[in-house]
C-alpha cells in the first residue's frame, strides 16, 4: 500500500522529469516530511549522479525514504503491526495506552490521530495507520515529551502572589555585558513576549532633565525612561495576562522621580495599579487572578500601605520623604577589588566613569535618601525593604514588603538556614539578584534559590547558558504564563521540608531514560560535511541530593540519525522541584564539546513512554526538526 502510494505521488509530482533541489524540497514539505536544508542538500548531492543539479524519480524516492524510514521507528512499527502493513485503530489504541503510557486514552483518540497523520487515503478510510502515518505521528507535537495538559494554564491562580515562582529578569535593558554593553528596548520586548513577569529598570538622572535607563557608573548606552515605559505598555501582556512587576532601581533626584511617576501614570493608564485590589486592605497579598492585566511598581516607599490607602485621592505632587539606605547593599555597587578589570580599565579615568568621583572602599554607612512621594504612592504591594535577618523579618516585616538579596548572601542562607529561608518565603516575596562582579552578565544556578521557595530569581536572560535553560524550562509549566505554583511543602507553614537534607521516610522516585536516537542534528561547526560525533548528556537539577549527570557514548560521524540505545537511571528524592536537561554535544576532544542542542523541562511535566524531544539552540530558539527519540519511565 505504501509503495504504491509513494509511486503514485512521484508519478504525479516528479513525473518522468528530473527535479531541482528546490523543487524536491517543495514536494517533501507538501508531504509533511520532517527535513532540514543542510541534510537535504547532502542527500540530494548523493542522489545527483550526473552532478548537474537534477535528480530523477529514483533519486527522489531515496531521499524521501532516508527522511521517513528511520530504523528505530521501523522497529517500533514492526512490533506494533506484527508484520502487517497497517494497524487498525483498536491496535493503535493499545500502543498508546501501553507504550505511550496514556492509560485513559479512548478509541476516539486513536481514530483522530489516524485522521490527522495518515497520508494514504485508502488507509484513512479504513481507519488504519500505515508506517507512513506512524512515522509522522511519532515525530509530531502530539508525541512530545512535554505533557499537553501542562502546556496550558492549569494551576490554581487564586492563591497569594508569594505562593508562586515568578519569571524574573535582571538588567532587562542590556543585550550583553554590564560594563560597556548596549542597552536596547528589545531587551524588554523579548522578555515580555516570552512570559517574563518581572523586569528591571535602572533609573538615573538624565542630563536633559529626563530620567534615563542604563547600568549606572558604566559605559553602557542609555535609554530614555519614557521610551522604556512605552515599550513595556505595548508588550506587557503579550506573553501572559498575569501581573507584571516593574522593579525600579531608583537613583534619580526627586524632580526626575516625579517625572518617572508622571510617565508611569500617563503611559500605562488603567494598567498601572495605584490602589489596593477592590480599594480594600487585607492581611495577605492578592492573587495573580486578582491582578490580571495589572502592572505593579516595586520600589522603596515612604510610610505604610494603609497610609497610602487612607490618603488615596489627595495630591502628593512636590512632596518628598526620606528613608535610610545602606548604600553598600545597592545592586549597582561593589568593592573595587572584586570587579574584574583589565589593565587598561584600571586607569583613573575609567574608575571615575565606573564608580563616580569617589572610588568605593569597604562598607559605607547608611545615608539619607530622598524619595518623591508621587513615586512612593505608586508602590502598593511591592515595597522594597532591606533584609536583616529571618528573626527581624518575622517580627517586623509586613506582607506587602519584599526583600532583594544578593546571590552571595542568599547562597549562605540557602546552605545554612534552609528551613528558616523556606518559612520566610511562605510569608514574603524574595528576589535574588546576581552579584555586581558578574561584569559579563553571567548567571548563577537558579535552582539553589527555587529549592528554598524564593519567588523572584532574577537572571540575565540575554545571556545563554545552563542557568537560562533552567529558567526557560521551569517556566514552560502552567502554559508559560510566568507564574508556577510552588509545591505544597513550600507553601504549607506546617511543612517540615528542608532542602539541604534528604526527606525522611520518602521513597525516591526512579527515573529512567533510554536515549534511542537523534534525528537531523545540527552538524559540527568543524565538519566539512553534515556530520558530527554526538553524545547525549542527561542532567537532573533539584535539591542537592538529586543533582546528577550521566551521558551516552559517542556516535561517530553521524548527525543525520545517530543511534545510541543507552539507558540512564536516576534516583530523585524531590521530583516536584526537579528539572531535567537533555544536552546534545559534539565531542571535539576528550576535554571539549560543542553544544548542538538542548531541551529542559520539569520532571513532573514529562510524558512517559516513547517520546520525541525537540531541540533548542543555546538562545532557546527552536532547531526544528532536530530532535531526540527516547523512552521515559519513572515510578
C-alpha positions as CSV (number, residue, x, y, z in Angstrom):
1,X,0.0,0.0,0.0
2,X,2.8,2.4,1.0
3,X,4.9,1.6,-2.1
4,X,2.0,2.1,-4.4
5,X,1.1,5.4,-2.7
6,X,4.7,6.7,-2.9
7,X,4.9,5.7,-6.6
8,X,1.7,7.5,-7.3
9,X,3.0,10.6,-5.6
10,X,6.2,10.5,-7.5
11,X,4.4,9.9,-10.8
12,X,2.2,12.9,-10.1
13,X,4.8,15.3,-8.7
14,X,8.1,14.3,-10.3
15,X,6.7,12.5,-13.4
16,X,9.3,11.5,-15.9
17,X,11.2,14.7,-15.5
18,X,14.2,15.5,-13.3
19,X,13.7,17.9,-10.4
20,X,15.9,20.5,-8.9
21,X,16.9,20.7,-5.3
22,X,14.3,23.5,-4.6
23,X,11.6,21.5,-6.3
24,X,12.5,18.3,-4.3
25,X,12.3,20.2,-1.0
26,X,8.9,21.7,-2.0
27,X,7.5,18.3,-2.7
28,X,8.9,16.8,0.5
29,X,7.4,19.7,2.5
30,X,4.0,19.1,0.8
31,X,4.2,15.5,2.1
32,X,4.8,16.6,5.7
33,X,8.3,15.2,5.7
34,X,10.5,16.5,8.6
35,X,13.6,17.8,6.9
36,X,16.2,20.5,7.2
37,X,18.1,22.1,4.3
38,X,21.6,21.1,5.4
39,X,20.9,17.3,5.5
40,X,18.5,17.5,2.5
41,X,21.2,19.1,0.4
42,X,23.7,16.4,1.4
43,X,21.3,13.7,0.4
44,X,20.5,15.5,-2.8
45,X,24.1,15.7,-3.8
46,X,24.5,11.9,-3.2
47,X,21.5,11.2,-5.4
48,X,22.7,13.6,-8.2
49,X,24.8,11.1,-10.0
50,X,25.4,13.3,-13.1
51,X,26.3,16.3,-10.9
52,X,24.0,18.5,-13.0
53,X,21.8,19.8,-10.1
54,X,18.9,17.5,-11.0
55,X,17.6,14.1,-9.8
56,X,15.2,11.6,-11.3
57,X,12.3,9.7,-9.6
58,X,14.5,7.0,-8.1
59,X,16.8,9.7,-6.6
60,X,13.8,11.5,-5.1
61,X,12.5,8.2,-3.6
62,X,15.9,7.5,-2.0
63,X,15.8,11.0,-0.3
64,X,12.2,10.5,0.8
65,X,12.9,7.1,2.4
66,X,16.0,8.4,4.1
67,X,13.9,11.0,6.0
68,X,10.9,8.8,6.7
69,X,12.1,5.2,7.0
70,X,14.2,5.5,10.2
71,X,15.4,2.3,11.7
72,X,14.2,2.9,15.3
73,X,10.7,3.8,14.0
74,X,10.5,0.8,11.7
75,X,11.3,-1.5,14.7
76,X,8.5,0.1,16.8
77,X,6.0,-0.2,13.9
78,X,7.0,-3.8,13.3
79,X,6.3,-4.7,16.9
80,X,3.0,-2.8,16.8
81,X,1.7,-4.3,13.5
82,X,3.0,-7.8,13.9
83,X,4.4,-7.7,10.3
84,X,1.2,-6.3,8.8
85,X,1.3,-3.2,6.5
86,X,-1.3,-1.3,8.6
87,X,-2.8,-1.4,12.1
88,X,-6.5,-0.7,13.0
89,X,-7.5,2.0,15.4
90,X,-8.0,-0.5,18.3
91,X,-4.4,-1.8,17.9
92,X,-3.1,1.8,17.8
93,X,-5.1,2.5,21.0
94,X,-3.3,-0.5,22.7
95,X,0.0,1.1,21.7
96,X,-1.0,4.5,23.0
97,X,-2.0,3.0,26.4
98,X,0.9,0.6,26.8
99,X,3.9,2.1,25.0
100,X,3.0,5.8,25.4
101,X,1.6,5.3,28.9
102,X,-1.6,7.2,28.2
103,X,-3.8,4.9,30.2
104,X,-7.0,7.0,29.9
105,X,-6.9,7.3,26.1
106,X,-10.1,6.4,24.3
107,X,-10.6,4.8,20.9
108,X,-11.6,8.2,19.6
109,X,-8.0,9.4,20.3
110,X,-6.6,6.7,18.0
111,X,-9.2,7.5,15.3
112,X,-8.4,11.2,15.4
113,X,-4.6,10.5,15.2
114,X,-5.1,8.4,12.1
115,X,-7.2,11.1,10.5
116,X,-4.6,13.7,11.3
117,X,-1.3,11.9,10.4
118,X,-2.2,9.1,7.9
119,X,-1.4,10.4,4.4
120,X,-2.8,7.4,2.4
121,X,-6.5,8.0,1.7
122,X,-7.3,4.2,1.4
123,X,-5.8,3.5,4.9
124,X,-7.5,6.6,6.4
125,X,-10.9,5.4,5.1
126,X,-10.3,2.0,6.7
127,X,-9.3,3.8,10.0
128,X,-5.9,2.1,9.8
129,X,-2.4,3.5,10.3
130,X,0.4,2.6,8.0
131,X,4.1,3.2,8.7
132,X,3.8,6.5,6.8
133,X,1.3,7.8,9.3
134,X,3.1,6.2,12.3
135,X,6.4,7.9,11.4
136,X,4.6,11.3,11.1
137,X,2.8,10.8,14.4
138,X,5.9,9.7,16.4
139,X,7.8,12.9,15.2
140,X,4.9,15.2,15.9
141,X,3.9,17.6,18.8
142,X,1.2,15.0,19.7
143,X,4.1,12.8,20.8
144,X,6.1,15.5,22.5
145,X,7.9,14.7,25.8
146,X,6.2,17.8,27.4
147,X,2.8,16.9,28.7
148,X,0.0,18.7,26.8
149,X,-2.0,19.4,30.0
150,X,0.9,21.4,31.3
151,X,1.3,23.5,28.1
152,X,-2.0,25.3,29.0
153,X,-2.9,27.2,32.2
154,X,-4.0,24.5,34.7
155,X,-2.9,25.6,38.1
156,X,-4.9,27.5,40.8
157,X,-4.2,31.2,40.2
158,X,-6.2,32.4,43.2
159,X,-3.6,32.0,45.9
160,X,-1.4,34.9,47.2
161,X,1.5,36.1,45.0
162,X,4.1,34.7,47.4
163,X,2.9,31.1,46.7
164,X,4.3,31.2,43.1
165,X,7.6,31.1,41.4
166,X,7.7,34.2,39.1
167,X,9.7,34.6,35.9
168,X,12.1,37.4,36.6
169,X,14.7,39.3,34.5
170,X,17.8,41.1,35.8
171,X,19.2,44.2,33.9
172,X,16.5,43.7,31.3
173,X,17.6,46.6,29.2
174,X,21.1,45.0,28.5
175,X,21.9,42.9,25.4
176,X,25.4,41.9,26.6
177,X,27.9,42.8,29.4
178,X,27.2,45.3,32.1
179,X,30.3,47.4,31.7
180,X,30.3,48.6,28.0
181,X,27.3,46.6,26.6
182,X,24.5,48.0,24.6
183,X,21.1,48.9,26.2
184,X,18.2,48.2,23.9
185,X,14.4,48.4,24.0
186,X,14.3,44.8,22.6
187,X,15.5,43.6,25.9
188,X,12.1,44.5,27.3
189,X,10.1,43.4,24.3
190,X,11.7,39.9,24.1
191,X,11.5,39.3,27.9
192,X,7.8,40.2,28.0
193,X,6.9,38.2,24.9
194,X,8.5,35.2,26.5
195,X,6.2,35.5,29.5
196,X,8.6,37.2,31.9
197,X,6.6,38.8,34.8
198,X,9.3,41.0,36.5
199,X,11.6,43.3,34.6
200,X,14.2,45.6,36.0
201,X,14.6,49.3,35.2
202,X,17.7,51.1,36.4
203,X,16.8,54.7,36.6
204,X,19.3,57.6,36.7
205,X,19.1,61.4,36.2
206,X,19.3,62.4,32.5
207,X,21.4,65.4,31.6
208,X,18.5,67.0,29.7
209,X,16.2,66.8,32.7
210,X,14.5,63.5,31.7
211,X,15.4,60.2,33.5
212,X,17.4,57.6,31.6
213,X,17.8,53.8,31.9
214,X,21.3,52.2,32.0
215,X,23.8,50.4,34.2
216,X,25.0,53.3,36.4
217,X,28.6,54.3,36.6
218,X,29.5,52.3,33.5
219,X,29.9,52.9,29.8
220,X,26.6,51.0,28.8
221,X,24.4,53.0,26.5
222,X,21.4,54.9,27.8
223,X,17.7,54.7,27.0
224,X,15.0,57.3,27.8
225,X,12.9,56.1,30.7
226,X,9.8,57.4,28.9
227,X,10.5,55.2,25.9
228,X,11.1,52.2,28.0
229,X,7.7,52.6,29.6
230,X,6.1,53.0,26.1
231,X,7.6,49.6,25.1
232,X,6.5,48.0,28.3
233,X,3.0,49.3,27.8
234,X,2.9,47.8,24.3
235,X,4.3,44.3,25.2
236,X,3.2,44.0,28.9
237,X,0.5,41.3,28.4
238,X,1.5,39.8,25.0
239,X,3.2,36.7,26.7
240,X,0.9,36.5,29.7
241,X,-2.3,38.1,31.1
242,X,-1.0,37.9,34.7
243,X,0.5,40.8,36.7
244,X,3.8,42.4,35.6
245,X,6.2,43.9,38.2
246,X,8.5,46.8,37.3
247,X,11.5,46.5,39.6
248,X,12.8,50.1,39.8
249,X,16.5,50.6,40.7
250,X,15.9,54.2,41.5
251,X,18.9,56.6,41.6
252,X,17.1,59.7,40.4
253,X,16.6,63.1,42.1
254,X,13.2,64.0,43.4
255,X,12.4,66.1,40.4
256,X,13.1,63.3,37.9
257,X,11.4,60.8,40.2
258,X,8.2,62.9,39.8
259,X,8.7,62.7,36.0
260,X,9.0,58.9,36.4
261,X,5.7,58.8,38.3
262,X,4.1,61.0,35.7
263,X,5.2,58.8,32.8
264,X,4.1,55.7,34.6
265,X,0.6,57.1,35.1
266,X,0.1,58.8,31.8
267,X,1.5,56.0,29.6
268,X,0.3,52.9,31.5
269,X,-3.1,54.4,32.3
270,X,-5.5,51.9,33.8
271,X,-3.0,49.1,33.6
272,X,-1.0,50.7,36.5
273,X,-2.0,49.5,39.9
274,X,-2.4,52.7,42.0
275,X,-4.6,51.3,44.8
276,X,-5.2,48.1,46.6
277,X,-7.5,45.5,45.0
278,X,-11.1,46.5,45.5
279,X,-9.9,49.6,47.4
280,X,-9.8,47.4,50.5
281,X,-6.9,46.4,52.8
282,X,-6.4,42.8,53.8
283,X,-3.6,41.0,55.6
284,X,-2.2,39.0,52.6
285,X,-1.1,39.6,49.1
286,X,-3.6,39.4,46.3
287,X,-3.5,36.6,43.8
288,X,-2.4,36.6,40.1
289,X,-6.0,36.3,39.2
290,X,-6.9,39.4,41.3
291,X,-4.2,41.3,39.5
292,X,-4.8,40.2,35.9
293,X,-3.6,42.8,33.3
294,X,-2.2,45.0,36.1
295,X,1.3,46.5,36.3
296,X,2.9,46.8,39.8
297,X,5.8,49.1,40.8
298,X,8.5,47.7,43.1
299,X,10.5,50.4,44.8
300,X,11.2,52.0,48.1
301,X,8.2,53.5,49.8
302,X,7.7,56.1,52.5
303,X,5.3,55.0,55.2
304,X,2.9,52.1,55.3
305,X,0.5,50.8,52.7
306,X,-2.6,51.6,54.9
307,X,-1.4,55.3,54.9
308,X,-1.5,55.3,51.1
309,X,-4.9,53.7,51.2
310,X,-6.3,56.3,53.5
311,X,-4.8,59.3,51.7
312,X,-5.8,58.0,48.2
313,X,-7.1,60.8,46.1
314,X,-5.0,63.5,47.7
315,X,-2.3,65.2,45.7
316,X,1.3,64.4,46.6
317,X,2.9,66.4,43.8
318,X,6.1,68.2,45.0
319,X,6.2,66.3,48.3
320,X,9.2,64.3,49.3
321,X,10.1,61.9,52.1
322,X,13.4,60.4,53.3
323,X,14.5,56.9,54.2
324,X,17.8,55.4,55.3
325,X,19.6,53.2,52.9
326,X,22.8,51.2,53.3
327,X,24.5,52.1,50.0
328,X,26.8,49.1,50.2
329,X,23.8,46.9,49.7
330,X,22.9,48.6,46.4
331,X,22.8,46.2,43.5
332,X,24.9,48.6,41.3
333,X,27.8,48.9,43.8
334,X,30.6,46.5,44.7
335,X,34.0,46.8,46.1
336,X,36.6,47.8,43.5
337,X,38.9,44.9,44.2
338,X,36.0,42.4,43.5
339,X,35.4,43.8,40.0
340,X,37.4,42.1,37.2
341,X,39.2,44.9,35.3
342,X,41.7,44.8,32.5
343,X,45.0,46.7,33.0
344,X,43.6,49.4,30.6
345,X,40.4,49.7,32.6
346,X,42.3,50.2,35.9
347,X,43.3,53.7,34.9
348,X,41.8,56.6,36.9
349,X,39.7,57.9,34.0
350,X,37.9,54.6,33.7
351,X,37.4,54.3,37.5
352,X,35.8,57.6,37.7
353,X,33.3,56.7,34.9
354,X,32.7,53.3,36.6
355,X,32.4,54.3,40.2
356,X,31.8,58.1,40.2
357,X,34.1,60.7,41.7
358,X,34.9,58.7,44.8
359,X,36.1,55.2,44.5
360,X,34.2,52.8,46.9
361,X,36.3,51.2,49.5
362,X,34.8,48.9,52.2
363,X,31.3,49.2,53.6
364,X,29.8,52.7,53.7
365,X,27.4,53.8,56.4
366,X,23.7,54.2,55.8
367,X,22.7,57.6,54.4
368,X,19.5,59.6,53.9
369,X,17.9,59.1,50.5
370,X,15.1,61.4,49.3
371,X,12.1,59.9,47.6
372,X,9.4,61.8,45.8
373,X,6.0,61.0,47.4
374,X,4.4,60.9,43.9
375,X,6.5,57.9,43.1
376,X,6.3,56.4,46.6
377,X,2.5,56.4,46.3
378,X,2.6,54.1,43.3
379,X,4.2,51.3,45.3
380,X,1.3,49.2,46.5
381,X,2.2,45.5,47.1
382,X,5.9,45.6,46.3
383,X,7.6,47.8,48.9
384,X,11.3,47.1,48.8
385,X,12.8,46.8,52.3
386,X,16.3,45.7,53.3
387,X,16.7,42.2,54.6
388,X,18.3,42.0,58.1
389,X,17.6,38.5,59.4
390,X,14.8,36.0,59.5
391,X,14.1,36.9,63.1
392,X,13.8,40.6,62.3
393,X,11.5,39.9,59.3
394,X,9.3,37.6,61.3
395,X,8.8,40.4,63.9
396,X,8.6,43.5,61.8
397,X,8.1,42.8,58.1
398,X,4.6,43.4,56.6
399,X,3.0,41.2,54.0
400,X,3.3,43.9,51.3
401,X,7.1,44.3,51.9
402,X,9.6,42.3,49.9
403,X,13.4,41.7,50.1
404,X,16.0,41.8,47.4
405,X,19.1,39.7,48.4
406,X,22.3,39.3,46.5
407,X,23.4,35.8,45.4
408,X,26.3,35.7,47.9
409,X,24.2,36.3,51.0
410,X,21.3,34.2,49.6
411,X,23.7,31.3,48.9
412,X,24.8,31.2,52.5
413,X,21.2,31.4,53.8
414,X,20.2,28.6,51.5
415,X,23.0,26.4,52.6
416,X,23.0,27.0,56.4
417,X,19.4,28.2,57.2
418,X,17.2,26.4,54.6
419,X,14.2,25.8,56.9
420,X,14.2,29.4,58.0
421,X,14.5,30.6,54.4
422,X,11.7,28.4,53.3
423,X,9.5,29.7,56.2
424,X,10.3,33.3,55.3
425,X,9.3,32.7,51.7
426,X,6.0,31.3,52.8
427,X,5.1,34.8,54.1
428,X,7.1,37.2,51.9
429,X,8.3,37.6,48.4
430,X,12.1,37.4,48.0
431,X,14.0,38.5,44.9
432,X,17.5,37.1,44.3
433,X,19.9,39.1,42.1
434,X,23.3,38.4,40.6
435,X,26.4,39.9,42.3
436,X,27.9,43.1,40.8
437,X,31.1,41.3,39.9
438,X,29.4,39.4,37.1
439,X,30.7,42.0,34.6
440,X,30.0,39.7,31.6
441,X,26.3,39.4,32.7
442,X,26.9,35.8,33.6
443,X,24.3,33.9,35.8
444,X,24.2,31.8,38.9
445,X,22.3,28.5,39.2
446,X,18.7,29.5,40.0
447,X,17.8,26.0,41.3
448,X,19.6,26.8,44.6
449,X,17.0,29.5,45.3
450,X,13.9,27.8,43.9
451,X,14.8,24.9,46.4
452,X,14.1,27.3,49.3
453,X,11.0,28.9,47.7
454,X,12.4,32.2,46.5
455,X,9.8,33.6,44.1
456,X,11.8,36.1,42.0
457,X,15.1,34.6,41.0
458,X,16.4,37.3,38.6
459,X,18.6,36.2,35.7
460,X,20.3,38.0,32.9
461,X,18.0,36.5,30.2
462,X,20.2,38.0,27.5
463,X,23.0,35.6,28.5
464,X,22.8,32.0,27.1
465,X,23.9,29.0,29.2
466,X,22.6,26.4,31.6
467,X,21.0,28.9,34.1
468,X,18.9,30.4,31.3
469,X,18.0,26.9,30.0
470,X,16.8,26.1,33.6
471,X,14.7,29.3,33.7
472,X,13.1,28.6,30.4
473,X,12.4,25.0,31.3
474,X,10.9,26.0,34.7
475,X,8.5,28.4,33.2
476,X,7.3,26.1,30.3
477,X,5.0,24.9,33.0
478,X,1.4,26.2,33.6
479,X,1.0,27.4,30.0
480,X,4.2,29.5,30.0
481,X,2.3,32.3,31.9
482,X,5.3,33.3,34.0
483,X,3.7,32.0,37.3
484,X,4.3,28.5,38.5
485,X,2.7,27.4,41.8
486,X,5.2,26.3,44.4
487,X,4.9,22.7,45.7
488,X,2.7,22.4,48.7
489,X,5.6,21.7,51.0
490,X,7.0,25.2,50.2
491,X,3.6,26.8,50.9
492,X,2.3,25.0,54.0
493,X,3.5,26.5,57.3
494,X,3.2,23.1,58.9
495,X,5.7,21.6,56.4
496,X,9.0,20.3,57.8
497,X,10.7,20.3,54.4
498,X,14.4,21.0,54.4
499,X,16.0,21.3,51.0
500,X,19.5,20.8,52.5
501,X,18.9,17.2,53.6
502,X,17.1,14.1,52.4
503,X,13.4,14.0,53.2
504,X,12.7,11.3,55.8
505,X,10.5,8.3,55.1
506,X,10.1,9.1,51.5
507,X,10.9,6.5,48.8
508,X,12.8,8.2,46.0
509,X,11.4,8.2,42.5
510,X,13.3,6.1,40.0
511,X,13.7,8.0,36.7
512,X,14.9,6.1,33.7
513,X,15.6,7.5,30.3
514,X,16.6,5.3,27.3
515,X,18.3,7.5,24.7
516,X,17.4,5.7,21.5
517,X,18.4,8.0,18.7
518,X,18.8,11.5,17.3
519,X,17.4,13.0,14.1
520,X,18.6,15.8,11.9
521,X,21.0,17.2,14.4
522,X,23.0,20.4,13.6
523,X,26.3,19.3,12.1
524,X,29.6,20.1,13.9
525,X,31.0,23.6,13.3
526,X,34.3,21.9,12.4
527,X,32.8,19.4,10.0
528,X,33.2,19.9,6.2
529,X,30.0,17.9,5.6
530,X,26.8,17.3,7.6
531,X,28.4,15.2,10.3
532,X,29.2,15.3,14.0
533,X,30.4,13.0,16.8
534,X,27.4,13.4,19.0
535,X,26.7,12.3,22.6
536,X,23.7,13.0,24.8
537,X,24.0,14.0,28.5
538,X,21.0,14.0,30.8
539,X,21.3,16.2,33.9
540,X,18.9,16.4,36.8
541,X,18.8,19.7,38.7
542,X,17.0,19.8,42.1
543,X,17.8,19.7,45.7
544,X,21.5,18.9,46.4
545,X,20.8,15.2,46.9
546,X,19.2,14.9,43.4
547,X,21.9,16.7,41.4
548,X,23.2,14.2,38.9
549,X,24.6,13.9,35.3
550,X,25.0,10.9,33.1
551,X,25.8,10.6,29.4
552,X,25.8,8.2,26.5
553,X,28.8,7.0,24.5
554,X,29.8,9.0,21.4
555,X,28.4,8.0,18.0
556,X,31.0,8.8,15.3
557,X,30.3,10.8,12.1
558,X,26.5,10.9,12.2
559,X,24.4,13.9,12.7
560,X,21.6,12.6,10.5
561,X,20.3,9.7,12.5
562,X,22.7,8.7,15.2
563,X,21.8,5.6,17.3
564,X,22.7,5.2,21.0
565,X,20.2,2.8,22.6
566,X,21.5,3.5,26.1
567,X,19.6,3.6,29.3
568,X,20.4,6.2,32.1
569,X,18.8,5.8,35.5
570,X,18.5,8.4,38.3
571,X,17.0,8.4,41.8
572,X,15.1,11.6,42.5
573,X,14.0,12.4,46.1
574,X,12.1,15.6,45.5
575,X,10.6,15.3,42.0
576,X,8.4,18.4,42.5
577,X,11.5,20.6,42.3
578,X,13.5,18.6,39.7
579,X,14.3,19.9,36.2
580,X,15.8,17.6,33.6
581,X,18.1,19.0,30.9
582,X,18.9,17.0,27.7
583,X,22.0,18.2,26.0
584,X,23.4,17.0,22.7
585,X,27.0,17.8,22.2
586,X,29.6,17.2,19.5
587,X,32.8,15.7,21.0
588,X,35.6,17.8,19.8
589,X,38.2,16.2,22.1
590,X,38.3,14.3,25.3
591,X,38.0,17.6,27.3
592,X,36.0,19.8,25.0
593,X,32.5,19.5,23.5
594,X,30.4,21.8,21.3
595,X,26.7,22.3,22.1
596,X,24.5,21.1,19.3
597,X,21.1,21.4,21.0
598,X,19.3,21.2,24.4
599,X,15.9,20.9,25.9
600,X,15.0,21.4,29.6
601,X,11.7,20.8,31.4
602,X,10.4,19.9,34.8
603,X,10.4,16.2,35.6
604,X,6.7,16.4,36.6
605,X,5.8,17.8,33.2
606,X,7.4,14.8,31.4
607,X,5.4,12.3,29.5
608,X,6.3,8.6,29.8
609,X,6.9,6.1,27.1
610,X,8.4,6.5,23.6
611,X,8.7,10.2,23.1
612,X,10.0,12.9,20.7
613,X,12.2,15.7,22.2
614,X,12.5,18.9,20.0
615,X,15.9,20.6,20.4
616,X,16.7,24.2,21.0
617,X,19.8,26.2,20.5
618,X,21.8,28.0,23.2
619,X,19.5,31.0,23.0
620,X,16.4,28.9,23.5
621,X,15.3,29.1,19.8
622,X,13.9,26.1,18.1
623,X,16.1,23.9,15.9
624,X,13.1,22.1,14.3
625,X,13.2,19.4,13.0
626,X,16.3,18.4,15.1
627,X,15.2,16.0,17.8
628,X,15.9,13.1,20.1
629,X,13.9,9.9,20.3
630,X,13.7,8.4,23.8
631,X,11.8,6.1,26.1
632,X,10.9,7.6,29.5
633,X,9.9,5.8,32.7
634,X,9.5,6.9,36.3
635,X,7.6,5.5,39.3
